[in-house]
């Protein structure tokens, strides 16, 4: 995947690739709690949008360098995730989803009314600056390389988390929380940690997006953005490592190449989501993985056994 993304600008418009990679990181962050912890959030856009506003304000008003501004946005998203998650994880199922949606709506109205966000006009003119004081991010090649490193770093972190003891405990909690509690695990602590990590990674995507696009808008904190990341994850394959990446690229490709259809793009998204839920419940990657596992493995015929050697007569018997 890293090799394909590295050479992709030679074949595909780099702006599309950067947008798809950032949304893929956002979807992977959402999948960490939805796919492995079975905590489906309806308000994950609040972390993406909040981080974008904080990063843009830190870079434009405070004059911080890009890496420090991104760290500020990521930290703000992590703090918001810890605060909202502390209340949300006390419920499960649809009640958990409704609590996260309520938090997201509060953040949306704060972003709409606050002065530093720019309201409906958004926070414009976010400077890209020089990374570490050396790399000029206004150069397209440098900017693409930076986004690629951010995405691969976030993806690698999620991959290690999923395969770690923490990830296995999170899977156990998602499969059967009472049984995990009977083993002596503090399930609420693990769910809060996973929710905070997911919020931080979503904030990393939002902060980088503000630097790349040089603007932070209400679109990133709107409830519809939470619906989009839900579509990306379930379309690609919830609970799979590469599913959110595939789903994000598919959805962003439809938004870009079907833009001439106007509002019909939303209708197409809805139809695809319904089809996925009804017929392909594992998603693209999940169905392909299940198909590969169902294929019978051909085994080579066993070689004919050689005749046993005749018994030798031992002298002296």
C-alpha contacts under 8 A as a table, 3 or more apart, distances in Angstrom:
res1	aa1	res2	aa2	distance
1	X	4	X	5.15
1	X	5	X	6.18
2	X	5	X	5.24
2	X	6	X	6.09
2	X	152	X	7.22
3	X	6	X	5.08
3	X	7	X	6.50
4	X	7	X	5.50
4	X	8	X	5.92
5	X	8	X	4.98
5	X	9	X	7.77
5	X	17	X	8.00
5	X	148	X	7.50
6	X	9	X	7.29
6	X	145	X	8.00
6	X	148	X	7.54
7	X	10	X	5.79
7	X	11	X	7.62
8	X	11	X	5.45
8	X	12	X	5.74
8	X	14	X	7.66
8	X	17	X	7.59
9	X	12	X	5.07
9	X	13	X	5.95
9	X	14	X	5.04
9	X	17	X	7.48
10	X	13	X	7.97
12	X	16	X	7.49
12	X	17	X	7.22
13	X	16	X	5.58
13	X	17	X	6.65
14	X	17	X	5.00
14	X	18	X	6.16
14	X	144	X	7.04
15	X	18	X	5.28
15	X	19	X	6.27
16	X	19	X	5.23
16	X	20	X	6.10
16	X	252	X	7.91
16	X	256	X	7.94
17	X	20	X	5.08
17	X	21	X	6.06
18	X	21	X	5.15
18	X	22	X	6.25
18	X	144	X	6.58
18	X	147	X	6.39
18	X	148	X	7.58
19	X	22	X	5.33
19	X	23	X	6.31
19	X	209	X	7.63
19	X	252	X	7.76
20	X	23	X	5.23
20	X	24	X	5.94
20	X	248	X	6.24
20	X	249	X	5.40
20	X	252	X	6.04
21	X	24	X	4.86
21	X	25	X	6.24
21	X	147	X	7.58
21	X	148	X	7.39
21	X	151	X	6.25
21	X	245	X	7.71
21	X	248	X	7.89
21	X	249	X	7.68
22	X	25	X	5.14
22	X	26	X	6.31
22	X	147	X	7.55
22	X	151	X	6.63
22	X	205	X	5.35
22	X	206	X	7.76
22	X	208	X	7.62
22	X	209	X	6.75
23	X	26	X	4.80
23	X	27	X	6.07
23	X	205	X	7.11
23	X	229	X	7.79
23	X	248	X	6.02
24	X	27	X	5.02
24	X	28	X	6.09
24	X	151	X	7.96
24	X	244	X	6.13
24	X	245	X	4.68
24	X	246	X	7.76
24	X	247	X	7.76
24	X	248	X	5.04
24	X	249	X	7.06
25	X	28	X	5.02
25	X	29	X	6.18
25	X	151	X	5.96
25	X	154	X	6.75
25	X	155	X	6.76
25	X	201	X	7.41
25	X	202	X	7.12
25	X	205	X	6.20
25	X	245	X	7.39
26	X	29	X	5.16
26	X	30	X	6.36
26	X	48	X	7.70
26	X	201	X	6.99
26	X	202	X	4.88
26	X	205	X	5.83
26	X	206	X	7.93
26	X	229	X	7.26
27	X	30	X	5.01
27	X	31	X	6.05
27	X	229	X	5.52
27	X	230	X	7.67
27	X	232	X	6.54
27	X	233	X	5.84
27	X	244	X	5.30
27	X	245	X	7.08
27	X	248	X	6.89
28	X	31	X	4.92
28	X	32	X	6.33
28	X	155	X	7.24
28	X	158	X	7.59
28	X	233	X	7.59
28	X	241	X	7.69
28	X	244	X	5.48
28	X	245	X	6.94
29	X	32	X	5.31
29	X	33	X	7.51
29	X	158	X	7.64
29	X	197	X	7.93
29	X	198	X	4.75
29	X	199	X	7.21
29	X	201	X	5.66
29	X	202	X	5.72
30	X	33	X	5.90
30	X	34	X	6.13
30	X	41	X	7.88
30	X	44	X	7.21
30	X	198	X	6.20
30	X	202	X	7.46
30	X	229	X	7.39
30	X	230	X	7.92
30	X	233	X	7.66
31	X	34	X	4.80
31	X	35	X	4.83
31	X	36	X	7.05
31	X	233	X	6.45
31	X	238	X	6.29
31	X	239	X	6.49
31	X	244	X	7.01
32	X	35	X	5.82
32	X	36	X	5.68
32	X	37	X	6.90
32	X	158	X	7.36
32	X	162	X	7.90
32	X	194	X	7.30
32	X	198	X	6.39
32	X	239	X	7.78
33	X	36	X	5.57
33	X	37	X	4.58
33	X	38	X	6.05
33	X	39	X	5.28
33	X	40	X	6.96
33	X	194	X	6.39
33	X	195	X	6.37
33	X	198	X	6.89
34	X	37	X	5.70
34	X	38	X	4.60
34	X	39	X	4.67
34	X	40	X	4.70
34	X	41	X	7.25
34	X	238	X	7.22
34	X	239	X	7.37
35	X	38	X	5.62
35	X	39	X	7.71
35	X	238	X	4.96
35	X	239	X	3.71
35	X	240	X	7.22
36	X	167	X	7.65
36	X	170	X	6.24
36	X	171	X	5.05
36	X	174	X	6.28
36	X	239	X	5.66
37	X	170	X	5.33
37	X	171	X	5.76
37	X	173	X	6.46
37	X	174	X	4.48
37	X	191	X	7.20
37	X	194	X	7.86
38	X	174	X	4.98
38	X	175	X	7.86
39	X	92	X	7.20
39	X	93	X	7.14
39	X	96	X	7.39
39	X	97	X	7.82
39	X	174	X	7.85
40	X	93	X	7.40
40	X	96	X	7.54
40	X	97	X	6.03
41	X	44	X	6.02
41	X	96	X	7.09
41	X	97	X	4.87
41	X	100	X	5.91
41	X	101	X	7.35
42	X	97	X	5.17
42	X	98	X	6.89
42	X	100	X	5.82
42	X	101	X	4.99
42	X	223	X	7.56
42	X	226	X	5.81
42	X	227	X	7.10
43	X	46	X	6.03
43	X	97	X	7.57
43	X	100	X	4.93
43	X	101	X	4.41
43	X	102	X	7.56
43	X	103	X	6.99
43	X	104	X	4.86
43	X	105	X	7.81
43	X	223	X	6.44
43	X	226	X	5.53
44	X	47	X	5.86
44	X	48	X	7.14
44	X	100	X	7.51
44	X	104	X	7.32
44	X	199	X	7.44
44	X	202	X	7.81
44	X	226	X	5.45
45	X	48	X	5.03
45	X	49	X	6.05
45	X	104	X	7.06
45	X	220	X	6.20
45	X	221	X	4.96
45	X	222	X	6.56
45	X	223	X	6.67
45	X	225	X	5.62
45	X	226	X	4.90
46	X	49	X	5.27
46	X	50	X	5.79
46	X	103	X	7.92
46	X	104	X	5.13
46	X	107	X	6.34
46	X	108	X	7.31
46	X	220	X	7.62
46	X	221	X	4.93
46	X	222	X	7.52
47	X	50	X	5.23
47	X	51	X	6.00
47	X	77	X	5.03
47	X	78	X	7.94
47	X	80	X	7.29
47	X	81	X	7.29
47	X	199	X	5.76
47	X	200	X	7.56
47	X	202	X	5.95
47	X	203	X	5.28
47	X	206	X	7.49
47	X	221	X	7.60
48	X	51	X	5.55
48	X	52	X	6.35
48	X	77	X	7.53
48	X	202	X	5.37
48	X	203	X	4.92
48	X	204	X	7.78
48	X	205	X	6.68
48	X	206	X	4.34
48	X	207	X	7.45
48	X	220	X	6.24
48	X	221	X	6.64
49	X	52	X	5.05
49	X	53	X	6.31
49	X	203	X	7.70
49	X	206	X	6.14
49	X	216	X	7.33
49	X	217	X	7.54
49	X	218	X	7.27
49	X	219	X	7.84
49	X	220	X	4.61
49	X	221	X	4.35
50	X	53	X	5.25
50	X	54	X	6.21
50	X	73	X	7.23
50	X	76	X	7.30
50	X	77	X	6.40
50	X	107	X	7.82
50	X	203	X	7.37
50	X	206	X	7.74
50	X	221	X	7.03
51	X	54	X	5.18
51	X	55	X	5.88
51	X	70	X	7.91
51	X	72	X	7.74
51	X	73	X	3.99
51	X	74	X	5.79
51	X	75	X	7.97
51	X	76	X	6.22
51	X	77	X	5.53
51	X	203	X	4.86
51	X	204	X	7.23
51	X	206	X	5.47
51	X	207	X	5.17
52	X	55	X	5.19
52	X	56	X	5.96
52	X	73	X	6.36
52	X	203	X	7.36
52	X	206	X	4.85
52	X	207	X	4.47
52	X	208	X	7.58
52	X	209	X	6.97
52	X	210	X	5.15
52	X	216	X	5.57
53	X	56	X	5.15
53	X	57	X	6.02
53	X	73	X	7.47
53	X	117	X	6.37
53	X	123	X	7.03
53	X	207	X	7.80
53	X	210	X	7.62
53	X	216	X	5.67
53	X	217	X	7.86
54	X	57	X	5.16
54	X	58	X	6.00
54	X	69	X	7.66
54	X	72	X	6.74
54	X	73	X	4.98
54	X	76	X	7.23
54	X	207	X	7.77
55	X	58	X	5.11
55	X	59	X	6.14
55	X	69	X	4.72
55	X	70	X	5.44
55	X	71	X	7.80
55	X	72	X	6.09
55	X	73	X	4.59
55	X	207	X	5.42
55	X	210	X	6.99
55	X	211	X	7.79
56	X	59	X	5.22
56	X	60	X	5.92
56	X	69	X	7.24
56	X	123	X	6.97
56	X	126	X	5.44
56	X	127	X	7.97
56	X	207	X	7.55
56	X	210	X	6.14
56	X	211	X	7.05
56	X	214	X	7.66
56	X	215	X	7.13
56	X	216	X	6.79
57	X	60	X	5.19
57	X	61	X	5.40
57	X	62	X	6.84
57	X	116	X	7.23
57	X	117	X	7.97
57	X	123	X	7.66
57	X	126	X	7.69
58	X	61	X	5.72
58	X	62	X	4.81
58	X	63	X	6.28
58	X	64	X	5.78
58	X	69	X	5.35
58	X	72	X	7.37
59	X	62	X	5.87
59	X	63	X	4.85
59	X	64	X	4.78
59	X	65	X	6.37
59	X	66	X	6.64
59	X	69	X	5.54
59	X	126	X	6.52
59	X	127	X	6.42
59	X	128	X	7.97
60	X	63	X	5.52
60	X	64	X	7.62
60	X	125	X	7.42
60	X	126	X	5.43
60	X	127	X	6.17
64	X	68	X	5.99
64	X	69	X	5.70
65	X	68	X	5.41
65	X	69	X	6.08
65	X	129	X	6.39
65	X	130	X	6.72
65	X	131	X	6.71
65	X	132	X	7.22
65	X	133	X	7.51
66	X	69	X	5.08
66	X	70	X	6.06
66	X	128	X	6.42
66	X	129	X	6.16
66	X	130	X	6.75
66	X	131	X	5.77
66	X	132	X	7.80
66	X	211	X	7.32
67	X	70	X	5.17
67	X	71	X	6.19
67	X	131	X	6.30
67	X	132	X	6.97
68	X	71	X	4.98
68	X	72	X	6.11
69	X	72	X	5.01
69	X	73	X	6.31
69	X	207	X	7.66
70	X	73	X	5.12
70	X	74	X	6.07
70	X	204	X	6.73
70	X	207	X	5.10
70	X	208	X	6.38
71	X	74	X	5.03
71	X	75	X	5.95
71	X	204	X	7.65
72	X	75	X	5.13
72	X	76	X	6.16
73	X	76	X	5.10
73	X	77	X	6.28
73	X	203	X	6.25
73	X	204	X	7.08
73	X	206	X	7.83
73	X	207	X	5.56
74	X	77	X	5.15
74	X	78	X	6.20
74	X	200	X	5.33
74	X	201	X	7.19
74	X	202	X	7.89
74	X	203	X	4.59
74	X	204	X	4.99
74	X	207	X	6.71
75	X	78	X	5.00
75	X	79	X	6.20
75	X	200	X	6.71
75	X	203	X	7.74
76	X	79	X	5.18
76	X	80	X	6.18
76	X	203	X	7.73
77	X	80	X	5.04
77	X	81	X	5.99
77	X	199	X	5.77
77	X	200	X	5.37
77	X	202	X	7.60
77	X	203	X	5.11
78	X	81	X	4.94
78	X	82	X	6.14
78	X	196	X	5.50
78	X	197	X	6.89
78	X	199	X	5.44
78	X	200	X	4.41
78	X	203	X	7.31
79	X	82	X	5.10
79	X	83	X	6.22
79	X	196	X	7.59
80	X	83	X	5.15
80	X	84	X	6.02
80	X	199	X	7.74
81	X	84	X	5.30
81	X	85	X	5.50
81	X	195	X	6.48
81	X	196	X	4.84
81	X	199	X	5.23
81	X	200	X	7.38
82	X	85	X	5.14
82	X	86	X	5.94
82	X	192	X	6.85
82	X	193	X	7.88
82	X	195	X	7.29
82	X	196	X	5.16
83	X	86	X	5.39
83	X	87	X	7.15
84	X	87	X	5.60
84	X	88	X	6.08
84	X	100	X	7.28
84	X	103	X	6.96
85	X	88	X	4.78
85	X	89	X	5.70
85	X	192	X	5.87
85	X	195	X	6.23
85	X	196	X	7.08
86	X	89	X	6.08
86	X	90	X	7.36
86	X	192	X	6.37
87	X	90	X	5.82
88	X	91	X	5.95
88	X	96	X	5.48
88	X	99	X	5.76
88	X	100	X	6.45
89	X	92	X	6.65
89	X	96	X	6.56
89	X	188	X	6.77
89	X	191	X	6.82
89	X	192	X	6.78
90	X	96	X	7.71
90	X	188	X	7.60
91	X	95	X	5.82
91	X	96	X	5.03
92	X	95	X	5.69
92	X	96	X	4.70
92	X	97	X	7.73
93	X	96	X	5.46
93	X	97	X	6.58
94	X	97	X	4.96
94	X	98	X	6.13
95	X	98	X	5.09
95	X	99	X	6.25
96	X	99	X	5.24
96	X	100	X	6.40
97	X	100	X	5.30
97	X	101	X	6.19
98	X	101	X	4.97
98	X	102	X	6.14
99	X	102	X	5.10
99	X	103	X	6.36
100	X	103	X	5.12
100	X	104	X	6.17
101	X	104	X	4.99
101	X	105	X	6.23
101	X	223	X	7.53
102	X	105	X	5.20
102	X	106	X	6.41
103	X	106	X	5.17
103	X	107	X	6.35
104	X	107	X	5.12
104	X	108	X	6.15
104	X	221	X	7.40
104	X	222	X	7.74
104	X	223	X	7.05
105	X	108	X	4.92
105	X	109	X	6.38
105	X	222	X	7.62
105	X	223	X	7.18
106	X	109	X	5.33
106	X	110	X	6.28
107	X	110	X	5.03
107	X	111	X	6.14
107	X	221	X	7.49
108	X	111	X	5.12
108	X	112	X	6.16
108	X	218	X	7.24
108	X	221	X	5.80
108	X	222	X	6.24
109	X	112	X	4.83
109	X	113	X	6.14
110	X	113	X	5.26
110	X	114	X	5.73
111	X	114	X	5.43
111	X	117	X	5.96
111	X	119	X	6.61
111	X	218	X	7.07
112	X	117	X	7.33
112	X	118	X	7.83
112	X	119	X	4.68
112	X	120	X	6.55
112	X	218	X	7.16
113	X	119	X	6.06
114	X	117	X	5.82
114	X	118	X	7.34
114	X	119	X	6.77
115	X	118	X	5.78
115	X	119	X	6.91
116	X	123	X	7.39
117	X	122	X	5.86
117	X	123	X	5.27
117	X	216	X	7.84
117	X	217	X	7.89
118	X	121	X	5.47
118	X	122	X	4.55
118	X	123	X	5.10
118	X	124	X	7.87
119	X	122	X	5.54
119	X	123	X	7.90
119	X	218	X	7.59
120	X	217	X	7.33
120	X	218	X	6.68
121	X	124	X	7.74
121	X	217	X	7.16
122	X	215	X	6.82
122	X	216	X	5.62
122	X	217	X	4.34
122	X	218	X	6.58
123	X	126	X	7.31
123	X	215	X	5.47
123	X	216	X	5.07
123	X	217	X	6.40
124	X	214	X	6.46
124	X	215	X	4.59
124	X	216	X	6.72
125	X	214	X	5.61
125	X	215	X	6.19
126	X	210	X	7.20
126	X	211	X	6.48
126	X	214	X	4.36
126	X	215	X	5.74
127	X	211	X	6.91
127	X	214	X	6.29
128	X	136	X	7.99
128	X	137	X	5.75
128	X	138	X	6.33
128	X	211	X	5.48
128	X	212	X	7.10
128	X	214	X	6.99
129	X	136	X	6.37
129	X	137	X	6.10
129	X	138	X	7.19
130	X	133	X	4.88
130	X	134	X	5.77
130	X	135	X	5.09
130	X	136	X	4.46
130	X	137	X	5.79
131	X	134	X	5.81
131	X	135	X	4.85
131	X	136	X	6.39
131	X	137	X	6.71
132	X	135	X	6.73
133	X	136	X	7.97
135	X	142	X	7.04
136	X	139	X	6.01
136	X	142	X	6.85
136	X	143	X	8.00
137	X	140	X	7.05
137	X	142	X	5.58
137	X	143	X	4.88
138	X	142	X	7.54
138	X	143	X	6.76
139	X	142	X	5.43
139	X	143	X	6.22
140	X	143	X	5.06
140	X	144	X	6.13
141	X	144	X	5.21
141	X	145	X	6.20
142	X	145	X	5.14
142	X	146	X	6.14
143	X	146	X	5.10
143	X	147	X	6.30
143	X	212	X	7.41
144	X	147	X	5.18
144	X	148	X	6.11
145	X	148	X	5.03
145	X	149	X	6.22
146	X	149	X	5.19
146	X	150	X	6.26
147	X	150	X	5.07
147	X	151	X	6.14
147	X	208	X	7.36
148	X	151	X	5.21
148	X	152	X	6.08
149	X	152	X	5.22
149	X	153	X	5.86
150	X	153	X	5.17
150	X	154	X	6.15
151	X	154	X	5.22
151	X	155	X	6.04
152	X	155	X	5.01
152	X	156	X	5.93
153	X	156	X	5.17
153	X	157	X	6.22
154	X	157	X	5.13
154	X	158	X	6.33
154	X	201	X	6.90
155	X	158	X	5.16
155	X	159	X	6.14
156	X	159	X	4.97
156	X	160	X	6.20
157	X	160	X	5.22
157	X	161	X	6.14
158	X	161	X	4.98
158	X	162	X	6.11
159	X	162	X	5.30
159	X	163	X	6.41
159	X	241	X	7.10
160	X	163	X	5.24
160	X	164	X	6.02
161	X	164	X	5.12
161	X	165	X	7.98
161	X	166	X	6.61
161	X	167	X	5.41
162	X	166	X	7.32
162	X	167	X	4.20
162	X	168	X	6.82
163	X	166	X	7.94
163	X	167	X	5.78
163	X	168	X	6.84
164	X	167	X	5.15
164	X	168	X	6.43
165	X	168	X	5.02
165	X	169	X	6.15
166	X	169	X	5.20
166	X	170	X	6.20
166	X	190	X	7.88
167	X	170	X	4.95
167	X	171	X	6.23
168	X	171	X	5.04
168	X	172	X	6.21
169	X	172	X	4.95
169	X	173	X	6.20
169	X	180	X	7.96
169	X	190	X	7.96
170	X	173	X	5.11
170	X	174	X	6.24
170	X	190	X	6.87
170	X	191	X	7.28
170	X	194	X	7.88
171	X	174	X	5.03
171	X	175	X	6.12
172	X	175	X	5.09
172	X	176	X	6.07
172	X	177	X	6.91
172	X	180	X	6.34
173	X	176	X	5.39
173	X	177	X	4.32
173	X	178	X	7.88
173	X	179	X	7.97
173	X	180	X	5.79
173	X	187	X	6.72
174	X	177	X	6.24
176	X	179	X	5.57
176	X	180	X	6.47
177	X	180	X	5.00
177	X	181	X	6.19
177	X	187	X	7.23
178	X	181	X	5.01
178	X	182	X	6.22
179	X	182	X	4.97
179	X	183	X	6.58
180	X	183	X	5.24
180	X	184	X	6.99
180	X	185	X	5.93
180	X	187	X	7.24
181	X	184	X	5.25
181	X	185	X	5.03
181	X	186	X	6.58
181	X	187	X	6.46
182	X	185	X	7.27
186	X	189	X	5.59
186	X	190	X	6.72
187	X	190	X	5.20
187	X	191	X	6.14
188	X	191	X	5.10
188	X	192	X	6.05
189	X	192	X	5.18
189	X	193	X	6.19
190	X	193	X	5.08
190	X	194	X	6.17
191	X	194	X	5.09
191	X	195	X	6.03
192	X	195	X	5.04
192	X	196	X	6.08
193	X	196	X	5.17
193	X	197	X	6.15
194	X	197	X	5.15
194	X	198	X	6.04
195	X	198	X	5.09
195	X	199	X	6.14
196	X	199	X	5.02
196	X	200	X	6.16
197	X	200	X	5.06
197	X	201	X	6.25
198	X	201	X	5.25
198	X	202	X	6.15
199	X	202	X	5.05
199	X	203	X	6.05
200	X	203	X	4.89
200	X	204	X	6.18
201	X	204	X	4.88
201	X	205	X	6.44
202	X	205	X	5.17
202	X	206	X	6.28
203	X	206	X	4.89
203	X	207	X	5.94
204	X	207	X	5.22
204	X	208	X	6.17
205	X	208	X	5.32
205	X	209	X	6.04
206	X	209	X	4.98
206	X	210	X	6.29
206	X	220	X	7.95
207	X	210	X	5.22
207	X	211	X	6.58
208	X	211	X	5.15
208	X	212	X	6.16
209	X	212	X	5.06
209	X	213	X	5.94
209	X	214	X	7.90
210	X	213	X	5.35
210	X	214	X	5.31
210	X	215	X	5.32
210	X	216	X	5.48
211	X	214	X	5.02
211	X	215	X	7.32
213	X	216	X	7.89
216	X	220	X	7.42
217	X	220	X	6.04
217	X	221	X	7.67
218	X	221	X	5.36
218	X	222	X	6.10
219	X	222	X	5.21
219	X	224	X	7.92
219	X	225	X	6.96
220	X	225	X	6.14
221	X	225	X	6.79
222	X	225	X	5.63
222	X	226	X	7.28
223	X	226	X	5.17
223	X	227	X	6.61
224	X	227	X	4.94
224	X	228	X	6.32
225	X	228	X	4.95
225	X	229	X	6.41
226	X	229	X	5.40
226	X	230	X	6.30
227	X	230	X	5.02
227	X	231	X	6.23
228	X	231	X	5.01
228	X	232	X	6.19
229	X	232	X	4.96
229	X	233	X	6.14
229	X	248	X	7.74
230	X	233	X	5.31
230	X	234	X	6.19
231	X	234	X	5.38
231	X	235	X	5.72
231	X	247	X	7.63
231	X	269	X	7.99
231	X	273	X	6.44
232	X	235	X	5.27
232	X	236	X	6.12
232	X	244	X	5.92
232	X	246	X	7.94
232	X	247	X	4.36
232	X	248	X	4.94
232	X	250	X	7.82
232	X	251	X	6.43
233	X	236	X	5.40
233	X	237	X	5.91
233	X	238	X	5.42
233	X	243	X	6.57
233	X	244	X	4.49
233	X	247	X	5.91
233	X	248	X	7.35
234	X	237	X	5.02
234	X	238	X	5.00
234	X	243	X	7.93
234	X	244	X	7.51
234	X	247	X	7.47
234	X	273	X	7.91
234	X	276	X	7.71
234	X	281	X	7.89
234	X	282	X	7.55
234	X	283	X	5.83
235	X	238	X	7.71
235	X	243	X	7.64
235	X	244	X	7.71
235	X	247	X	5.30
235	X	273	X	6.75
235	X	276	X	6.31
235	X	283	X	4.85
235	X	284	X	6.29
236	X	242	X	7.64
236	X	243	X	4.01
236	X	244	X	5.14
236	X	245	X	7.07
236	X	246	X	5.29
236	X	247	X	3.93
236	X	248	X	7.52
236	X	283	X	4.87
236	X	284	X	4.85
236	X	285	X	5.75
236	X	286	X	7.51
237	X	240	X	5.74
237	X	242	X	7.84
237	X	243	X	4.35
237	X	244	X	6.41
237	X	247	X	7.48
237	X	282	X	5.38
237	X	283	X	3.87
237	X	284	X	5.74
237	X	285	X	5.39
237	X	286	X	5.13
237	X	287	X	7.94
238	X	243	X	6.45
238	X	244	X	7.04
238	X	282	X	6.91
238	X	283	X	6.91
238	X	286	X	7.71
239	X	243	X	7.70
240	X	243	X	5.28
240	X	244	X	7.57
240	X	285	X	7.21
240	X	286	X	6.73
241	X	244	X	7.17
242	X	245	X	5.32
242	X	246	X	6.40
242	X	285	X	7.02
243	X	246	X	5.26
243	X	247	X	6.08
243	X	283	X	7.33
243	X	284	X	6.93
243	X	285	X	5.22
243	X	286	X	7.21
244	X	247	X	4.96
244	X	248	X	5.92
245	X	248	X	5.23
245	X	249	X	6.34
246	X	249	X	5.29
246	X	250	X	6.21
246	X	284	X	7.83
246	X	285	X	7.65
247	X	250	X	5.11
247	X	251	X	6.16
247	X	284	X	7.79
248	X	251	X	5.26
248	X	252	X	6.04
249	X	252	X	5.25
249	X	253	X	5.91
250	X	253	X	5.14
250	X	254	X	6.27
251	X	254	X	5.13
251	X	255	X	6.25
251	X	269	X	7.86
252	X	255	X	5.00
252	X	256	X	6.15
253	X	256	X	5.16
253	X	257	X	5.90
253	X	258	X	7.92
254	X	257	X	5.37
254	X	258	X	5.33
254	X	259	X	7.62
254	X	265	X	7.51
255	X	258	X	5.58
255	X	259	X	5.65
255	X	265	X	6.81
256	X	259	X	5.48
257	X	260	X	7.55
258	X	261	X	5.72
258	X	262	X	7.77
258	X	265	X	6.52
259	X	262	X	5.62
259	X	265	X	6.96
261	X	264	X	5.50
261	X	265	X	6.22
262	X	265	X	6.15
263	X	266	X	5.71
263	X	267	X	7.15
264	X	267	X	4.96
264	X	268	X	6.21
265	X	268	X	5.04
265	X	269	X	6.20
266	X	269	X	5.00
266	X	270	X	6.28
267	X	270	X	5.08
267	X	271	X	6.25
268	X	271	X	5.10
268	X	272	X	6.13
269	X	272	X	5.22
269	X	273	X	6.15
270	X	273	X	5.09
270	X	274	X	6.19
271	X	274	X	5.13
271	X	275	X	6.11
272	X	275	X	5.04
272	X	276	X	6.01
273	X	276	X	5.02
273	X	277	X	6.19
274	X	277	X	5.19
274	X	278	X	6.11
275	X	278	X	5.18
275	X	279	X	5.70
275	X	280	X	6.98
276	X	279	X	5.52
276	X	280	X	4.55
276	X	281	X	5.71
276	X	283	X	6.43
277	X	280	X	5.92
277	X	281	X	4.82
278	X	281	X	6.37
280	X	283	X	5.49
280	X	284	X	7.41
280	X	287	X	6.79
281	X	287	X	7.97
282	X	285	X	7.40
282	X	286	X	4.55
282	X	287	X	5.44
283	X	286	X	5.12
283	X	287	X	5.87
284	X	287	X	5.41
284	X	288	X	6.29
285	X	288	X	5.13
285	X	289	X	6.06
286	X	289	X	5.14
286	X	290	X	6.16
287	X	290	X	5.06
287	X	291	X	6.03
288	X	291	X	5.03
288	X	292	X	6.17
289	X	292	X	5.14
289	X	293	X	6.28
290	X	293	X	5.09
290	X	294	X	6.24
291	X	294	X	5.16
291	X	295	X	6.47
292	X	295	X	5.46
313	X	317	X	7.66
314	X	317	X	6.00
